[in-house]
């Protein structure tokens, strides 16, 4: 399972191993039990597009199909 970053207003940052479907749900801080929100950090664009815009063929995760994969045949 993936590890996600959360931020407690009282205690600071912590990590949790969660299922993907639970990633955006608030989490309880392991130290004080307060509600903490997930920290989302944008990754830099590697496409060369300064605006970071995805082309229309990009999927929801920004992945592009090369035409050689099984789903493009």
Order of alpha helices (4+ residues) and beta strands (2+ residues): beta-beta-beta-beta
